[in-house]
Amino acid sequence: MFRSSFITTWAHALASLPVIGLDLSDLSVKFIRFDERGKSIGVRYIGSADLAGGVMVNGSIEKPKELAGILANLKTNDGHKVTDRFVVASLPEEKGFIKILRIPRPKSENIDAAVRWELEGAIPLPVEEIYFDFEEVVSAGHSDHVDVLVLAYPRGIVDSYTSVLREAGYVPMALELESQAIARALIDRGNLDPVLIIDIGATRTSFVLMTREGIIHTSTMSVSGQSFEAEIAKAMNVSLERARELKVTAGLDLKKEGGNVARALMQPLRLLLEEIMRHIEFYRDHKKDRGDLQNSIEKILLTGGDSNLIGIESYISRGVKVTVEKVSPFSRVLPQMGQRLPPIPANQAHAYTTAIGLALRQIL
């Protein structure tokens, strides 16, 4: 999406080296490596590792030595130790800044300086304390200004991730925003209508608003798989372990468990619907400001491990009057996989969407 990534030292080698897509979150590490044979693509291996509470908190690495030790000893789902060293890793969505800046049209050689100048007032950190990248947005013809989509991260976050990866023995080829990886896995940008991607994870839900311009907005909220379980446990007076089972087996099905699980989930899901409507309104305002007549979101894509909640697609679709779909995170490469089908069940693949998108950076 952007002209470069936060780490570009090895970018020229991406096309010829096997790369692990490494998704780091508060509770787990998920990874995948693809294997290309001519025009055929397969999954070389896939796997995950749990993280103890406090190793990572809200995307910040709190126990770097412990995390490095886990990363150095990753094992695939079939029990083999990971020996590849080149990785494309995720950066935490909640720590980054995505902004669309409107700046007076500069000469092409001065655009870097113009963006840097505008960032001073757009990001709540001094420019010298961030890494940033940008791309020009294609918008309705304006001759006097240019819209620029900027991605910025605190240097401390980026440096902590690269330091841990290197301590674990990896060579970080690039670090990417989670939303970049998710969008790459789910969407072919060759024919893109406005779409809202919702990634429902264990500890948070992320929103990615994407158009032909690229990613124009991202955000996160605390509604998540864990909050679903907490509401079920409280309402039904059961343990969190039992609540987790009920979440999976009953979900929003009113015919199961007397409808008690579905009713327990109503509060967090109402908050989710409110946030979705805010993103739909944001998009309408964004397009109206740019004179674009295509001012509505026509489709929502669900992904993430907790997008498997029974009935959630129809619940969201009814609530916001927008088509809701779940698309396989392998969909963009399935035609090239032939008989080499993904080695995990379809309902588990959504937990790996970010890792898949990261690994696809060298292929797509």
C-alpha positions in Angstrom: 0.0 0.0 0.0 2.6 2.5 1.1 5.8 3.4 -0.7 7.8 1.5 1.8 7.5 -0.2 5.2 9.0 0.8 8.6 11.9 -1.6 7.9 13.2 -1.6 4.4 16.8 -2.8 4.7 16.0 -6.2 3.2 12.9 -5.3 1.0 14.7 -6.0 -2.3 15.0 -9.6 -1.3 11.4 -10.3 -0.5 10.6 -11.8 -3.8 13.2 -14.6 -3.5 13.3 -15.4 0.2 10.8 -17.5 2.2 9.1 -15.2 4.7 7.1 -16.1 7.8 4.0 -14.0 8.4 4.1 -13.3 12.2 1.1 -11.9 14.0 1.8 -10.7 17.5 -1.1 -10.1 19.8 -1.7 -9.8 23.6 -2.6 -13.5 24.1 -0.9 -15.4 21.2 1.6 -15.5 18.4 0.2 -16.8 15.1 2.4 -17.6 12.1 2.3 -19.1 8.6 4.8 -19.6 5.7 3.7 -20.2 2.1 5.6 -22.3 -0.4 5.7 -21.4 -4.1 6.4 -24.0 -6.8 6.1 -22.3 -10.1 2.5 -21.0 -10.4 1.4 -23.3 -7.5 1.1 -22.0 -3.9 0.8 -24.1 -0.8 1.1 -23.7 3.0 4.5 -24.9 4.1 3.5 -24.7 7.7 1.2 -22.9 10.1 1.1 -22.6 13.9 0.5 -20.6 17.0 1.8 -20.1 20.6 0.0 -18.8 23.6 1.3 -15.9 25.6 1.0 -15.6 29.3 -0.8 -12.5 30.6 1.4 -9.5 30.9 3.9 -10.4 28.2 2.2 -8.0 25.9 -0.4 -5.5 27.0 -2.5 -3.5 24.6 0.1 -4.1 21.9 3.1 -3.0 24.0 5.9 -5.5 24.7 6.1 -5.6 28.5 8.4 -8.7 28.9 10.8 -8.7 26.0 13.0 -11.5 27.1 10.1 -13.8 27.7 8.6 -13.0 24.3 11.9 -13.5 22.6 12.2 -16.9 24.2 8.8 -17.9 22.9 9.5 -16.7 19.4 12.9 -18.5 19.3 11.2 -21.8 20.0 8.0 -21.7 17.8 6.7 -25.0 16.7 4.3 -25.7 13.8 0.9 -27.4 14.2 2.6 -30.7 13.4 5.3 -30.3 16.0 8.3 -29.2 14.0 10.5 -26.3 15.2 10.5 -23.3 13.0 13.9 -22.7 11.5 13.2 -20.0 8.9 14.6 -16.7 9.9 13.0 -14.0 7.7 9.7 -12.5 9.0 7.2 -9.9 8.1 5.6 -9.0 11.5 2.5 -7.1 12.6 2.4 -3.8 14.5 -0.4 -3.2 16.9 -3.4 -1.4 15.4 -4.1 0.6 18.6 -0.6 2.1 18.7 -0.6 3.5 15.2 -2.0 6.6 13.5 -3.7 6.8 10.1 -4.5 10.2 8.9 -5.6 11.8 5.6 -3.9 15.1 5.3 -4.9 17.8 2.8 -1.9 19.9 1.9 -1.3 22.6 -0.7 0.0 20.9 -3.8 3.8 21.0 -3.5 6.4 20.3 -6.2 7.0 16.5 -6.3 10.4 16.8 -4.8 9.0 18.7 -1.8 6.2 16.4 -0.8 8.2 14.7 2.0 8.9 18.0 3.6 5.3 19.2 3.2 3.9 16.0 4.8 6.4 16.3 7.7 5.3 19.9 8.3 1.6 19.0 8.4 2.3 16.0 10.7 3.3 18.4 13.4 -0.3 19.3 14.0 -1.9 16.0 13.1 -0.1 13.5 15.3 0.0 13.9 19.1 3.8 13.2 19.2 6.8 15.2 18.0 7.8 14.2 14.5 11.3 13.2 15.7 9.7 10.5 17.9 7.8 8.7 15.1 8.4 6.7 12.0 6.0 7.6 9.2 5.2 6.7 5.7 2.6 8.1 3.2 1.0 7.8 -0.2 -0.9 10.3 -2.3 -4.7 9.6 -2.4 -6.5 9.6 -5.7 -9.4 11.9 -5.3 -11.7 14.1 -7.3 -9.7 16.5 -9.4 -8.3 19.2 -7.2 -5.5 21.4 -8.6 -4.7 23.4 -5.6 -4.1 20.7 -3.0 -3.3 17.0 -2.6 -4.7 14.4 -0.2 -2.1 12.3 1.5 -2.7 9.1 3.5 -0.2 9.0 6.3 0.7 6.0 8.6 2.8 6.8 11.7 4.1 4.9 14.7 6.0 5.9 17.8 9.6 5.0 17.4 9.7 3.2 20.7 7.0 0.7 19.6 8.7 -0.1 16.3 12.1 -0.3 17.9 10.9 -2.7 20.6 9.4 -5.0 18.1 12.5 -5.2 15.9 14.7 -5.6 19.0 12.7 -8.6 20.2 12.6 -10.2 16.8 16.3 -9.9 16.4 16.9 -11.2 19.9 14.9 -14.3 19.0 17.1 -14.8 15.9 14.9 -13.5 13.2 15.6 -11.0 10.4 12.6 -8.6 10.2 12.1 -7.8 6.6 9.2 -5.5 7.2 6.7 -4.4 9.9 3.2 -3.7 8.8 0.0 -2.3 10.3 -2.4 -5.2 11.1 -5.0 -3.6 8.8 -2.6 -3.6 5.9 -2.2 -7.4 6.2 -5.9 -8.1 6.8 -6.8 -6.1 3.7 -4.2 -7.9 1.6 -5.6 -11.3 2.6 -9.3 -10.4 2.0 -9.5 -7.9 -0.8 -8.4 -7.7 -4.4 -7.8 -4.0 -4.9 -8.3 -4.3 -8.7 -12.0 -3.9 -8.3 -12.8 -2.4 -4.9 -16.1 -1.0 -3.8 -16.1 0.7 -0.4 -15.9 -1.9 2.3 -15.7 -2.1 6.1 -13.6 -4.9 7.5 -14.3 -6.0 11.1 -11.7 -8.2 12.8 -13.2 -9.6 16.0 -10.4 -11.0 18.1 -9.9 -12.3 21.6 -9.0 -9.0 23.2 -10.3 -6.3 20.8 -12.2 -5.7 17.6 -10.5 -3.7 14.8 -12.2 -1.8 12.1 -10.6 -1.1 8.7 -12.4 1.2 6.3 -11.1 0.7 2.7 -11.9 2.2 -0.7 -10.1 2.5 -4.0 -8.0 5.2 -2.2 -6.7 2.4 0.1 -7.1 2.3 3.8 -8.7 5.6 4.9 -9.5 4.9 8.5 -8.8 2.3 11.3 -9.8 2.0 14.9 -10.2 -0.5 17.7 -12.6 -1.1 20.5 -12.6 -3.4 23.5 -15.6 -5.5 22.5 -14.0 -8.9 21.9 -14.2 -12.7 22.4 -13.2 -12.1 26.0 -15.9 -9.6 26.7 -18.4 -12.0 25.1 -17.3 -14.7 27.6 -17.4 -12.3 30.5 -21.0 -11.3 29.8 -22.1 -15.0 29.4 -20.3 -16.0 32.7 -21.9 -13.1 34.6 -25.4 -13.6 33.2 -25.5 -17.4 33.6 -23.3 -17.6 36.7 -20.8 -20.0 35.1 -17.0 -20.1 34.9 -15.2 -18.4 32.1 -14.2 -21.8 30.8 -17.8 -22.8 30.6 -18.8 -19.5 29.1 -16.2 -20.0 26.4 -17.8 -23.3 25.5 -21.3 -21.8 25.4 -20.1 -18.9 23.2 -18.9 -21.4 20.6 -21.8 -23.9 20.8 -24.8 -21.6 21.3 -23.8 -18.1 20.1 -26.8 -16.1 19.1 -29.0 -19.1 18.5 -32.2 -18.4 20.6 -33.1 -22.1 20.4 -30.0 -23.2 22.3 -29.5 -22.9 26.1 -33.0 -21.4 26.3 -31.7 -18.3 24.5 -29.7 -17.3 27.6 -26.4 -17.1 25.8 -27.9 -14.9 23.0 -29.5 -12.6 25.5 -26.2 -12.3 27.5 -24.4 -11.2 24.3 -26.8 -8.4 23.5 -25.0 -5.6 25.4 -21.5 -6.0 23.8 -23.1 -6.6 20.4 -25.2 -3.3 20.7 -21.9 -1.5 21.4 -20.5 -3.2 18.3 -23.4 -2.1 16.2 -23.0 1.5 17.4 -19.4 1.5 16.4 -20.2 0.1 13.0 -22.7 2.9 12.4 -20.1 5.5 13.4 -17.8 4.1 10.7 -20.5 4.2 8.1 -21.2 7.8 9.0 -17.5 8.6 8.9 -17.3 7.3 5.4 -20.3 9.3 4.2 -18.8 12.5 5.6 -15.4 11.6 4.1 -16.8 11.1 0.6 -19.1 14.1 0.8 -16.2 16.3 1.7 -14.4 15.0 -1.4 -17.3 15.4 -3.8 -17.7 11.7 -4.4 -21.3 10.5 -5.1 -20.5 7.0 -4.0 -21.2 7.8 -0.4 -22.3 4.5 1.3 -20.7 1.3 2.5 -22.3 -1.5 0.6 -20.5 -4.5 2.2 -19.0 -5.5 5.6 -16.4 -8.3 5.8 -16.0 -10.2 9.0 -12.9 -11.9 10.1 -11.0 -12.8 13.3 -11.3 -15.8 15.6 -14.6 -14.6 17.1 -16.2 -13.8 13.8 -17.3 -17.5 14.0 -19.9 -16.6 16.6 -23.1 -18.3 15.5 -25.6 -15.9 14.0 -23.3 -12.8 14.1 -23.4 -12.1 10.3 -27.2 -11.9 10.2 -27.4 -10.0 13.4 -25.0 -7.2 12.1 -26.7 -7.2 8.7 -30.1 -6.6 10.2 -28.8 -4.0 12.6 -27.0 -1.8 10.1 -28.9 -2.7 6.9 -25.6 -3.6 5.1 -24.6 -7.0 3.5 -22.3 -8.9 5.8 -20.0 -11.7 4.6 -17.2 -13.8 5.9 -14.5 -14.4 3.2 -11.8 -17.0 3.6 -8.4 -15.3 4.3 -7.0 -17.8 1.8 -9.4 -16.7 -0.9 -6.9 -14.7 -2.9 -4.6 -17.7 -3.3 -7.0 -20.6 -3.3 -7.1 -20.8 -7.1 -3.3 -21.4 -7.1 -3.4 -23.9 -4.3 -5.1 -26.7 -6.3 -5.0 -29.9 -4.2 -2.7 -28.3 -1.6 -5.6 -27.1 0.5 -5.0 -25.1 3.8 -4.0 -27.5 6.6 -6.6 -26.0 9.1 -10.4 -26.1 9.2 -12.1 -23.1 7.5 -13.6 -21.9 10.7 -10.1 -21.7 12.3 -8.6 -19.8 9.4 -10.1 -16.5 10.4 -7.9 -16.4 13.5 -4.9 -16.4 11.1 -6.0 -13.6 8.8 -3.4 -11.1 9.8 -0.6 -13.7 9.6 -1.8 -14.9 6.2 -1.8 -11.3 4.9 1.7 -10.7 6.2 3.0 -13.8 4.5 1.3 -12.9 1.3 3.3 -9.7 1.1 6.0 -11.6 -0.9 3.5 -13.3 -3.2 0.8 -10.7 -4.1 
